[in-house]
Amino acid sequence: MSVHKEVKRITTHTLQEMKNSGEKIAMLTAYDYSMATIVDDAGMDIILVGDSASNVMAGHETTLPITLDQMIYHASSVVRAVKRALVVVDLPFGSYQGNSKEALSSAIRIMKEAGAHAVKIEGGVEIAESVSRILTAGIPVMGHLGLTPQSIYKFGTYTVRAKHEAEAKKLKEDALKLQELGCFGIVLEKIPAKLAHEVSESLSIPTIGIGAGRHCDGQVLVIHDMLGINKGFKPRFLRQYASLYDVMNGAIKNYVSDVKAKEFPNEKEQY
């Protein structure tokens, strides 16, 4: 008789234990059921349903156009696939800024309608009220500092953030503030490795880096980038683990030519 091994779910508590013991945290994005199944089966700790879906799934130039309803659609697809990973969902642009009541109702919708495990929200001190309000409802919150893509029009560029002393100082203060409010972790995006190291050491909660060096407590990438499904996007921080664009493109070309040459379907492939 085979004993079915129970998959142990990753929780925010697990992540805290990982930081305490020095085990690095692996995080990747996913936006649909099939991809999330593959990612979860590979042993991912956190799956982020990122508002990067706006770029890689919908073809928008920025993350701004994606709606709360669309995020819930992607998140519920992912949640249906996942047995182990902690599923964190981005609160999209316009669903939390400047209105903590709206922030709470957005977070509640994501938890209720998608079945997610936590939400992620961009910004520091300026969103403190929203973070507090969401946490008061018992919803885990992950912070996001450094390059915050939802503020792209304010910065006007996707270059490295916090290179200057004033911005670095604010980032450190923001990180401590988010921890103090009760966030279970913080994503640090595109900041100098030295600063990310200092922030990671100053916090008791885990940091997850993207373009923030090796001293963060974990790493995150967008799955379409690391699998090479996207063509042309090759920032310094990205390690491409496969070239799926070429693999898929080649397979599809073969299919087209087999259909044209009347080689598909063959005798065995029909009833």
C-alpha positions in Angstrom: 0.0 0.0 0.0 1.5 3.3 -1.0 1.4 6.0 1.6 0.4 9.3 0.1 2.9 11.9 1.3 1.2 15.0 2.5 2.7 18.1 0.9 3.7 20.6 3.5 2.4 24.0 2.7 4.7 27.0 2.8 3.3 29.7 5.1 4.6 33.1 6.2 5.8 31.3 9.3 7.9 28.9 7.2 9.5 31.9 5.4 10.4 33.5 8.8 12.0 30.2 9.9 13.9 30.1 6.6 15.4 33.5 7.2 16.3 32.6 10.8 18.1 29.4 9.7 19.8 31.1 6.7 17.9 29.1 4.0 17.3 31.1 0.9 13.8 31.6 -0.4 12.9 30.9 -4.0 10.1 32.9 -5.6 8.8 33.1 -9.2 5.8 34.6 -10.9 3.0 32.6 -12.5 -0.3 33.8 -14.0 -2.2 30.7 -15.2 -3.0 27.2 -14.1 -0.7 25.2 -16.3 2.4 27.3 -15.6 1.6 27.4 -11.8 1.4 23.6 -11.8 4.9 23.3 -13.2 6.3 25.9 -10.9 4.7 24.5 -7.8 5.8 20.9 -8.7 9.4 22.2 -9.0 9.5 23.1 -5.3 8.9 26.8 -5.4 8.6 28.5 -2.0 6.5 31.5 -3.1 4.5 32.1 -6.3 3.9 35.7 -7.1 0.9 36.5 -9.2 2.5 39.8 -10.3 0.9 42.8 -11.9 3.7 42.0 -14.4 0.8 40.0 -16.0 0.0 43.4 -17.5 3.2 43.2 -19.5 3.8 39.5 -20.2 0.2 38.3 -20.5 -1.6 41.3 -21.9 1.1 43.1 -23.8 0.9 46.5 -22.0 3.9 48.7 -21.8 3.5 49.2 -18.0 1.9 47.5 -15.1 -0.6 50.3 -14.7 -3.5 49.2 -17.0 -4.2 45.8 -15.3 -7.4 45.8 -13.2 -8.3 44.2 -9.9 -10.8 41.9 -11.7 -8.0 40.8 -14.0 -5.6 40.2 -11.1 -8.3 38.1 -9.4 -8.8 36.0 -12.6 -5.1 35.3 -12.9 -4.7 34.6 -9.1 -7.7 32.2 -9.0 -6.2 30.3 -11.9 -2.9 30.0 -10.1 -4.4 29.1 -6.7 -6.3 26.1 -8.3 -2.9 24.7 -9.3 -0.9 25.1 -6.2 -0.4 22.5 -3.5 2.8 23.8 -1.7 3.8 27.3 -2.5 2.6 30.4 -0.7 0.6 32.4 -3.3 1.2 36.2 -3.1 -0.9 38.5 -5.3 -0.1 42.1 -6.3 -2.6 44.8 -5.5 -2.8 46.5 -8.8 -2.3 50.2 -9.4 -5.2 52.3 -8.3 -6.6 49.7 -5.9 -5.0 50.9 -2.7 -3.2 54.3 -3.2 -4.5 57.1 -1.1 -7.5 55.3 0.2 -7.0 52.7 3.0 -10.6 51.7 2.9 -10.4 50.8 -0.8 -7.1 49.1 -0.1 -8.8 46.8 2.4 -11.7 46.0 0.1 -9.3 45.2 -2.7 -7.3 42.9 -0.5 -10.4 41.2 0.8 -11.6 40.5 -2.8 -8.3 39.0 -3.7 -8.4 36.7 -0.6 -12.0 35.7 -1.0 -12.5 35.5 -4.7 -9.1 34.1 -5.7 -8.3 32.1 -2.5 -4.8 33.7 -2.3 -2.6 33.5 0.8 -1.2 37.1 0.9 -1.1 40.4 -1.0 1.9 42.5 -2.1 1.8 46.3 -2.1 4.3 48.9 -3.4 5.6 51.8 -1.4 6.8 52.8 2.1 5.6 55.3 4.7 3.1 56.8 2.3 1.0 53.6 2.2 1.4 52.8 5.9 -2.3 53.4 6.6 -3.4 50.9 3.9 -0.9 48.3 5.1 -2.2 48.6 8.7 -5.8 48.4 7.6 -5.2 45.2 5.5 -3.2 43.6 8.3 -5.9 44.4 10.8 -8.2 42.2 8.8 -5.8 39.3 9.2 -4.5 39.4 5.6 -0.7 38.9 5.3 1.1 41.8 3.5 4.4 41.7 1.6 6.1 45.1 1.0 7.9 46.2 -2.2 10.6 48.9 -2.2 13.2 50.2 -4.5 12.1 50.3 -8.1 8.3 50.3 -7.8 7.0 49.8 -11.4 3.5 51.2 -10.6 5.3 54.6 -10.0 7.1 54.5 -13.3 5.7 57.8 -14.6 6.9 59.5 -11.4 10.4 58.3 -11.9 10.3 58.3 -15.7 12.8 55.4 -16.0 13.4 51.8 -15.0 17.0 52.4 -13.9 18.5 51.4 -10.5 16.9 53.1 -7.5 18.4 54.5 -4.3 21.9 55.1 -5.6 21.9 58.5 -3.8 22.1 58.9 -0.1 18.8 60.6 0.5 16.8 57.9 -1.4 18.8 55.1 0.3 18.1 56.6 3.7 14.4 56.8 2.9 14.4 53.2 1.7 16.0 52.0 4.9 13.4 53.9 7.0 10.6 52.6 4.8 11.8 49.0 5.2 11.9 49.3 9.0 8.4 51.0 9.0 6.9 48.1 6.9 8.4 45.6 9.3 7.1 47.5 12.3 3.6 47.7 10.7 3.7 43.9 10.5 4.6 43.0 6.9 5.9 39.4 6.7 8.5 40.2 4.0 9.7 42.8 1.5 10.7 42.7 -2.1 13.7 44.9 -2.9 13.8 45.7 -6.6 16.8 47.1 -8.6 18.8 48.7 -5.8 22.6 48.5 -5.1 23.6 45.2 -3.7 25.4 46.9 -0.8 22.2 48.7 0.3 20.1 45.5 -0.1 22.6 43.8 2.1 22.3 46.5 4.8 18.5 46.4 4.7 18.4 42.6 4.9 20.7 42.6 7.9 18.7 45.4 9.6 15.4 43.5 9.3 14.2 40.5 11.2 11.7 39.7 8.3 12.9 38.2 5.0 13.8 40.3 2.0 13.3 39.0 -1.6 15.6 40.6 -4.2 15.2 41.2 -7.9 18.3 42.9 -9.2 19.3 43.6 -5.6 22.3 41.3 -5.2 23.0 38.0 -3.4 22.6 39.1 0.2 18.8 39.2 0.2 17.0 36.4 2.0 15.5 35.2 -1.3 15.2 35.9 -5.0 12.4 36.5 -7.5 12.2 36.6 -11.3 9.4 36.9 -13.8 9.0 33.4 -15.2 8.7 34.5 -18.9 12.1 36.3 -18.5 14.0 33.4 -16.8 12.6 30.8 -19.2 13.4 32.9 -22.2 9.8 33.1 -23.5 10.3 36.9 -23.9 12.6 38.0 -26.7 15.0 40.9 -26.2 14.5 41.5 -22.4 18.0 40.9 -21.0 18.8 43.2 -18.0 22.0 42.5 -16.0 20.1 40.9 -13.1 18.4 38.3 -15.3 19.8 34.8 -15.6 18.0 33.0 -18.4 17.6 29.3 -17.5 16.1 28.2 -20.9 15.4 29.6 -24.3 11.8 28.6 -24.7 11.0 31.1 -27.3 13.2 29.2 -29.8 12.0 25.8 -28.7 8.3 26.7 -29.0 8.8 28.7 -32.2 10.6 25.7 -33.8 7.9 23.2 -32.7 5.2 25.4 -34.1 7.0 25.9 -37.4 7.3 22.1 -37.7 3.6 21.8 -37.0 2.7 24.3 -39.7 5.0 22.6 -42.3 3.6 19.1 -41.4 0.0 20.4 -41.9 1.0 22.1 -45.2 2.8 19.0 -46.5 -0.2 16.8 -45.5 2.0 14.9 -43.1 -0.1 15.6 -40.1 -2.2 13.8 -39.2 -0.9 10.4 -40.4 -2.6 7.0 -40.5 -2.0 6.4 -36.8 -3.3 9.8 -35.8 -6.9 9.3 -37.1 -9.9 7.2 -36.1 
